[in-house]
Amino acid sequence: MKKVYLAFLWHQHQPIYKNPLNDIYELPWVRLHATKDYYDMVAILDDYPKIKSNINLVPSLLVQLDEYAKGIAKDKFLDLTLKPALELSEEDKIFILMNFFMANWETMVFPNNRYHQLLEKRGKQTSETDIKRILNYFKDNDMRDLQVWFNLSWFDPYWRKNDEFVNELYIKGRDFTELEKAKLIEKQLQICGMIVTKHKELQDREQIEVSVTPFYHPILPLLCDTNSALDATPNMTLPEKRFAHKDDAQWHINNAVTYYENLFGKRPVGMWPSEGSVSNDVVSLAVNNGIKWLATDEAILLGSYKPTSENRQYLFRPYAVNIKGSVVNMIFRDHGLSDSIGFVYSKWNPDDAVRDFIDKVKNIGNYVGDSYEYPLVSVILDGENCWEYYKNDGWDFLSKLYSELSKEENIETVRISDYLNKFPPKDTINNLMSGSWINGNFGIWIGHKEDNTAWDYLGKTRDFLLDYSQKNSNFKDSELGKKVWRILYAAEGSDWNWWYGEEHSSGNDEIFDKLFRNHLMAIYELLDQKTPDYLYKSIKVLRQSSSKFTMTNPKDLLTPKIDGEISSFFEWKNSGLYSVGYTGGSMHQVSTVIKHFMFGFDLNNIYIGILTNIPLNSKDIENLHFNINFLVPIVKKISLSFDLNNNIVEFVIVSNGNKISIPLENIAIRTIVEMSIPLSLLELPDNYKNIEFTISVDKDYMEIERWPYQSSVIIPKPSENFNDTSWTV
């Protein structure tokens, strides 16, 4: 069997949460992820000395970790954690009850009995009005326990194993003291200060390589020229004014390199450009700053190298990218394997997930065959956000994975620079497609009306600042000038536009919108200039709930013809629609089986129409099961599978392990999957008002995706007056 070289690159990043108007951190994610992800992701390697890895650290994250460690950073969540429970005002308590359950409930709340109990006491779906009523039921010890659990639940199992105090709190579980609460926060801030030291320790012993990202995580090609977005999307609508400031991109790279050098004592040689975004301009800038290798996604390779065949053998090797004499090595992310860790394996048993991953890596070696002697598989993804969807914060999965890889003779984990020094690229790319890891384009950050508005505001503010700087000699080199320009560079980060448009939503969209505009406003205020009125108005179109990004609601009763086709415009016109492509939060999944699904009902049936990203007569369809998972009021599942000729293999309703076949006239598959589900099969109680469901896809009986990703669709029990019912997701 051919030996395969495996490069993990874990990307660690947070946007700037400090509001430049008051120096208060708006959100607590830097310190919470510090105890849940940043330290233990490298510390786990102490137990697996054979495993080599690569960690990408973004300076915008490191700056904030340093401020927390030094006690400089303040946030409302931290202040209200430390405030004695006896002294909490009604306003404080409302904030805590509204915000201190911000965690993945399934993996971080439900496993902890007291935290789960407090959630049930508050209620899973509440408004501020509800909270005011519920306040009377929360005693001082309840509030104190909630203050502790919000922070304690973000401590990785590593700390339970290696820190006696943290473990004691988990064991105690409730009735915490003010002293214990204060000591937990002290521990949290200490860990913030230990993260860089731990990375340096492992880099010095040559077990990891640390790479960087431009300072405030900007989309470099768009900073160089927003017109670069047209390379991948020629018909895109761009901002009113072209933004082209290559010198800003140069600042972000140069300052990232310098910051790294100050922390680690040497200059970095590797870079993951923000969101894997690259272009010819980016290559020359990176080379000018001493960067030896860049990493991006396989979509960029496909658009740049343009292989003559459809096979993927060309992916598993490094390339030299030569842009007019500027030469940098480049590796390309295996999209499927990376997304398996990011989105799929969290739903699997760790043993099965690890076996599947290792088998796929070995199969790549066989697949490459004689086409390349030293195949490199690059697995690149967030090293933080995915783990909250795993049990035990992914500790079981990673421990098993590293343990099994340590035993493998035909898979060698590598630091990227070590691999490139040993096996320099043999193939060259002379023109690099401009794009990112998401769909090979920049559609997440530009093109939508909200995105373009943000770019226009950024451009206007930069023009103002440049004009001010030119009119005031030596201003840019003054302390005030450096501060103001740094605020402008922070506004160039990609994270603001991640939340504009309809692709992503969180419970904090308004905060991200405000933070972006506050950065621009601060520039005018610090210079005692009038702030433009438009900066006071939200860019993000406020929606009543995040469901508006992903779901439209049924407008009327409907009875579609079950024939596997959208027979007419009006057939599904009144249905609800859930769009998988617009479901991402801080993570983004590109490759999915389901594209979107439609749903509706009449008085006798629920109707589901599923559109897929793969042809329904594809060979890949044979190993898939589609499931409609009814969660409320009674747990039942509709299971469907079919062959590439669209013949039904199974169409059943499963309840308590029993399967009942559903008549085949209720299912049809041609260009879409259409089904009707008789309400009688669901055995709905007469007094029950709502039906709750998700749709999932299994491959070889392992779940690979579920929609909605973190919630469910809730519809009213069908009735003639359903228009009076509220809809949610």
N, C-alpha and C positions, 0 to 999 in steps of 0.2 A: 504494500500500500504506500502511495506517495506521501511524503511528509508535508504537512500544512503548517504554515506560520500564521498565528492568530494574534492580531493587534486589537486589544480593547482600548478605546479612548472614551473616558468618562468626562462629560462636559459639566462643569460646576459654575452656575451663574445665578445672580439675582440683579434686577435693575436697581437703580438708585431710588430709595424710598424717602430720603431726607427732603423735606419741603424747604426750598431755599429761602422762602419768605419768613420762616420761623425756626428753621433748623431742627424741627421735630420729624421723626420717622413716622410716616403715615401707616405703615404695615409692619408686622413683626417677623416676616419670613426669613430674614437673614439669621437671626439668633435661633429661631426654631429649627431651621434646617441644619444649623451648626451642630446641634445635639442629635439630630436624626440621620444626617447623611455625610457631612463634609469630613468629619474626623474618622468615623468608622469605615468609610469606603476605602481608606488607605490602611487603617489599623488592622483590618481583617487580614491583610496580606502578611502580617507578622506570623500567622499560623500556616502560611503556604509559601515558603521561601522559593519554591520552584516557579511560582507564578510571577511573570513580569506584566506590568500594566502601564498605561499612560493616562494622566489626569490633566485636563485642561482647566486652568483657573483664570477667571475673568477679573481684571483689576477692579471693576466696579463692585464686585463681591468682596474682594480682599480689603478694600478701603473701609467698607462698612463693618466687616468683622473686626478690624483693628479698632474702630471707634467704639464698638460694643465692649471689646476687651479692656479698653482704657476708661470705660465709664462715661464716654462722651456722648454716645448715641442714646437718645431717649425716644420712647414711643408710648402712646396712650395705653396700649395693651400691657406694657411693662409697668407703667405707673399704677394702673388699676390692679395689677397682680400684687404689687408690693403694698398697696394701701390696706391697712388693717380692715378686716371684714366689718368690725364694729363701727368704723368711720365712713363706710360707703354711703353715698347719698342715693336717693331714688334714681337720679340720672345715671350714676355710676352702675347701679345694679341693672338697669335697663340695658346699658351698653354691654355689660358682661354677659347677660343672658342672651343677647342678640348675637354676640360675636365669639364667645369662648367655647363654642362647639364647632369652630372652623377646623375640621379635620375629616379624614375619611372615616365615616361612622362605622363601616363594616369592619375595618381592620384596626382602628385606633380608639373607637368609643365602645362599641359593643363588647369587645373582649375584656374590658375593665368594668367590673360590676358596678362600682360606685359612679363612675362617669356615665355609664349607660342609665343608671337609675336617675341621675340628675337630668339627663336628656328627656327621659320619659316624663319626669315631673314637669319640665318646661313645656314639652310637646315638640314633635318633630316639625310641624308646620305652624308657625306662629307669626303674628304681626306685632308691631310695637304696642298696639292697643291690647292685644292678648297678654303681652308681657306685663303691662301695668296691672292687669287683673291677677296674673299669676304671682306677682312679687310677694304677695302676702303669705304664700306657701313656702317661700325660701327663707329659712332662718340663717343666722350668722354662720353657723357651722356648714350649712349647705353652700353658701357663697364662698367660704374659705376653701372648701374641698374643690369647688369648681375652679377657683383661681389656681390651685395646685395642679389639678388634672389637666387643664388646658396646656400647661407647660410640660408636665410629666409625661403625657402621652406622646410628646415629640422627642422623647429620649429613646434612642435605638436600643435594641436588646443587648448590644455590646456593653452599654453602661450598667445594665442589670447584672451582667456577668462580671464586670470589672470594677464596679464602684459600689462599695458596701452601702453607702448612704442612699443612693438611688434605688438599689434593690430593696432596702428596708422600707422606703416609701411605697413601692409597689406592693410589698407584702402587707403593710399596714392598711392601705387602700382607702381609708376614710378618717375623719376626725383629726385632720392635720392641725398643727399648731402654727402660729405666726412665725415662730423661730424656724420651723422646718421649711415653711414657704420661702422665707428670706434666704435660707441656706441653699435651697434648690436653685434660686435665681443666681446666687453667687456662683454656684457650680456651672450654671449655663454660660455665664459671662467668662468664666475661666476657660471653658472649652473653646469659646470663640478665639481666645488668644493662643490656643495650643495647635490650631489647625495648620498654619504655615510651618511651624516647627516640625510637625509630624511628617508633612510632605517633604520637607528638606531632609529629614532623617532617612526616609526611604529612597529619595533620589540620590543621596550621598552614598548609600550602600548599593546603588545601581539596580534597585528592584522596580522603580518607576521612573518614567520621564514626565516632567511637567512642561506642558506647552501653554501658550497664552492666546488670548483673543484681544482685538483692538479695545482700547481702554473702556469706553462706555457702551461696548457691544453695538456699534452701528452697522448698518448694511453698507459695507464699503463701496461696492459698485454704484450705489445710488448716491452716496456722498460725492463720488467722483463725477457722476453725471446721471441725473434721473432718467435721461433718455436711454440709458443702458437697459432699462426695463423692456424696451421695445425689441431687443434681440430675441427674447423668448416669447413675447406677446406683442406682435406688431400692431395690433389694433387697440391696444390699451389706451384708455383716456388718462392723460398725464395731468399733473398740477398746472395751474395757469402759467406759472413762471418756472422755467428750467432752473434746477438747482445743480450747480457744477462747481464743486470746491474740493479739488484733489488735495489741496494743502491741509484741509481738515482731516481727510482720511490719513494723510501722513502724520498729523499730530496724534491721532488715536493709536497708530501702530508704534510710533517712536516712544510715546509715553508709556505704553504697555511694556515695551522691551526694557525701558529704563527702570520702571517700577519693579519688574521681575528681577532685574539685575541687583537692585538694592536689597531685595528680600533673600535671594538665593545665592548671591555672590558670583554669578556668572550670567552671561546673556543667553536667552532662550534660542533654540534652533528650530522649534516647531510651532505651528499656529493652526488653530481651527478658526477660520474667519467666522464672524458672527453668522449663525444659521447656515454655515457652509457656503456663504455667498462669495462668489469669485468672479473675476473678469480679467482681461489682459492688464488693465491698470493696476489691479490688486497685486498681480504677480510682480510687476516692476517695483511697487512700493515695498512689498515684503522683502524682496532681494536687497533693496537699498538699506534695509534695516537689519540685515544679517540673518534673515530667516532662511533656513535650508529646506524645510518641507512644509507643505500645506495639505490639509485634508478637506475633502468635500464629498458630495454624494455621487452615486453611480449615474444619476440622470445627467450630470454635467459631463461625465465621460462619454455617455452615449451621444450627446449633442456636439461634442468636440472632436472625438476620435473617429466617429462614424464608422463603426465596423461593418464589413461587407456582409457578414452573416448575422443571424438573429441569436446566435448562442452567446452566452455570458462568459466564456473563457477569458475574454479580454479584460474582465473586471478584476481578476485576482492577480494583479501585478502592479508594481509602481510605474510611474511615467515621469519623464523629464519634460517640463513645460518650458519652452524656449520662446520668449516674446521679445523679439528684436535684440537678442543677446542677453536678456535677463533670464537666467535659468534657475528654476526651483524644482525640487522633487515634489511629486503629488501622489497621494493615495486616495482611493475612492471607497466610500461607505457601502457595504452590502446592505441594501435597504431592507430586504426580507428578514435577515437574521437580527439586525438592530431593532426592527419593529417587533419582532417576536419577544424580545426581552422587554421592550417598552410597553407593549399592549396585550400580548397574548399569554405569556407564561404566568402572569399573576393569577390567572384563573385555573391553573393546572396544579396537580400534585408536583412538588419539587423534583422528585425522582424522575417522573415522566418528562418534565420540562428539560431537565439536564440531559437525559438520554436523547431526547429529540434534538437538542442543540448540538450535542457532540456528534450524533449521527449525521447531521446536516453538514457540519464542518468536514468530517471524513469524506462524505460523498462529494464535496467540492474537490478534494484531492483527486478522487477517481475521475471526476468530470473534466478537470483541467488536463489530465493525462499528460501527453508529451508536448502539449502546446506551450507550457512554461515550466521550468525546472523547479522553481522555488515559489509556489503559490502563496499569496498573502491574502488572508481574509480580514477585512477591516470592519469591526463592530463598533459603531460610534453612536452614542446617545446620551441623553441627560443622565447624570449620575445622582440625581436627587428626586425628581418629581414622580418617577414611575414606582418607587418603592413603597409609597403609602398605599398602593393598591395590592401589594403582596402581604400575606400574613407574616408577622414578625419583621416587618419592614424589609423583606427580601433576604433576611439573614439566612433562612433555611435554604433558599435557592442558591445564593452566592456561595455559601459554605460548601454545599454539595457540588456546585459547578467547579469551584477551585480545587476541591478534593479530587474529583474525577479527572480533571485536566492534568493534575500533578502526576497521575499514574499513566497518562497516555504517552506512548512512545512516538506516535505519528502526528501529534499536534504539539507545537512548541509556541507558547505565548512569548511575545517579544515587545521590547521597547522599539518604537518606530525608528528612531535614529540608528539603533543597533542593526536593525534589519536592513536599512538603506545603506549603511556603511559596508555591510557584508555582501549585499546583493543590489548594486546600483541599477537604476532603470536601464533597460535596453531599447525602450520605445519612447518616441518623442511626439509631443503635441505642440504645434506652432501657432494655433489660434484657439483660445479658450472661450467657450460659450459663457456668456454672462447669465448667472442664475444662482439659485440657492438649493438647499436640500429638499425643499417642499415643492414638488412638481416641476423642479428645474427652472422656476421663474421667481418673480418678486411680487406676485399677486397678493400676498398677505400684507405687504407693507406699502403698497402704492396701487393706485387705480380706482379704488372705491372713493366715493365722494368724501367720506370722513378722512381717509388716508391723505387724499390730495389737499384737503383743507389744512391738515396738520403740516404738510410740506410747505404750503404757501405761507402759513404763519411763521414757520421756522425761517423760510427764506427772507421774509420781510424783516424779521427781528435781526437776522444776520446782516442784512443790508444796513439797517439802522446802526448796529454796533460797529460795523466796518467804517461807516461814515463818521461816527463819533470818534473812533480811534484815529482816523486820518486827520481830523480837525484838532485833535489834542495830542501834541507831540509827547512821546515817551509814555503815553497812557498804557499801551498794551504791555509794556514791561513793568509797570507799577504793580503794587500789591493788589489794588482795586481792579486794575485792568486784567491781571491774571485770574482773579476770582470771577470776574464777569465773563470772560471768555471761556473759562472752565464750565460755568453754568450753561453757556451756549453749547459746548461740546456734549454735555450731559443730555441736553435736549435732542441731540442727534442720535441718541440710542434707539435701537430697534424696538424696544419693549413697549413704547407708547403706541406705536402703530399695530402691534400685535393685537391690541384690544379694540382698535378702530375697525370699521367694516363689520361684516356679518360672520366672519369665520370663527371667531372665538368670543367667549363670554365668561365672566367670573362673577362672583358676588361683589367684586370691588372695581367694576368698570368705571364708575364715577370717580373713584379715587385716582386711578391711573390717568383719566382725562384731566382732572384737576392738577395733578402733579406736572403733567406736560405743560399745561398753560401757565402754571405757577413758575416754572423755570423761565419761560419767556417773560412773564410779568416781572420777575425779580431783576432782570437785566435793566428794565426801564426804571424800576424803583431805586436800585442801587446807584443809578446815575442821575437821580432826581429829575427824570423826564416823565412826561405824561404817558401812562399805559394806554395803548389803543383799546377802545371800547370792545372790540370784537373778542379780545382775550378773556373777557369776563363771561362770555357765553359758552356753554358746553358745546364741544364738537361732537361728542358721542350722542347719537339720538337716543334719548332715554326711553326705555321700554319697561313695561310693568314687571316683567320677569325675564330671566335668561331664556325661557322657553320660546320667546319670540324669535330668537336666533335660529332655533332648530325645528320649530313646529308651527304649523298653521292648524287651526281647529276646524272640524266639520261645520258646514254652514246649514245643512239640512239633512233630513233622512235621504238615503239613497239605496238603490238596489241594482248594482252593476251586473252585467251579464258575465258569467264565469266561463270565459273562453280563452284565457291566456293572452288576450290582446286588449289594448285600449281601443275599443270599437268605435267610439265617437268622442268628440270633445266634451260632451255633457256627461259621459258615463261616470267619471270620477270627479267631476267638477266641484261637487259639494263635499268632497272628502277632506279629512285632515291629512297633512303631509309632514313627515319627519325626514329631514335631510341630513344624512350621515356626514356629508362633506362639511357641515357647519357646526360641528359639535365640540371642537377642541377647546380646552381651557389653556393651562400653561403648557400642555403637550399637544402635539398635532399628529394624527394618524393619517397617512396618505393612502396606503394600499388596503382596501377593504373589499369584501365580497359584496355587501349591500351598498347600493348607491343612495336610495331613499325608499321609504315605504308609505303607502297611502292606507288610510283606515276610515271606516265609517260604519253605519248600521241602519237597518230598518227595525221594525218592532219584533222581528223573529230571528235575525242573524247579525253577526258582526262580520264585516268584510275587510279583507287584507289584500293589498296589491303590492308586490315587492319587485323593484327594479334593481338589477345587479350590475356590477362593473365587469363581470366576466360573462361571455355568451352562455346562454342556458343550454346550448348543445356542445359545450366545451368538455373536453376530457376531464378537466379539473372538477367538474360538477359531481362526478360519480362518488367521490369520497365525502361529500358534504351532507349535513343534516340541517334543515331550517326548523327553528323552534319558535312557537308563540308561547311565551311563559306567562301564564295567568297567576298573579301573586295574591290578589284580593278579589273576592272574599275567600275563595278556596284555591289552594295551590294545585294547578293542573297545567299540563303542557300539551300543545299540539305539535307533533313531530312529523316532519315531511322529508322524504328523500326521493330522488328520481335519477334515471340514467341519462346518458347523453342524447338519447332519442326521445327524451321527455316522457318516458314511461314511468309511471308511479311505482316506486319500490315499497314505500311505506307512507301511509297517511292515517295517523292514529291520534287519539287523545289518551294521555297517560295520567293516571291518578292513583296514588298509593301503590305504585308498581304495576298496576293493571293497565293493559292496553285494550282500547276499543276502536275498531276500524271505523273511519268516517267514510260515507258513500263517496265514490269517485266523481259523481256529478258535482260535488262541492269543491273540486280542485281542477285547475287547468293551467298548463304551462306551454307557452310558445315564446313570445317575446318578453313577457313578464310572468311572474307567478301570481295567480289570482285564486283566492279561496273564500268560501263562505263558512262560517262556524255557527251552527245552530245554537241559539242561546240555551236551548233545553239541555245541551251537553254540558254546559257550565254549572247547571243546577244552582242558580242564583237564589239566595234566600229572599223571600218576599220583602223583608224590611231593609235590604241592603241597597244603597243608593249608587255606589260607584264600582267600576271594574278597573283593575290595574294590571298592566302587562308590559313586557319587554319582548324584543325579538332578538334571538341569538343564532349563531352559526357554529356548528361543530364540524371538525375535520377529524375523521377516524375516532369519533366519540370524545374528542377533546375540544372544549370551547375555544374558539379563536376570536370571536368578537360578539359584543352584546350592545344593543341600542335601545333606549338612550344609554350613554356610556356610564353615567353615575347616578341615574335616577330611573324613572319609569313613566309610561304614559298612563294617565288616569282619565277615564271617560265616564260619563254618567250612565247608569243603567238605562238602556233605551226606553224611551217613552215619547208620547206625542208632544209633550211640552218640554222637550230637552233644550230648547233655545233659552230657557230661563236658568240653565245650569252653568256654573263656572267651570272653566277648563283649565287644566294644569299639566305640567310635565315634571 
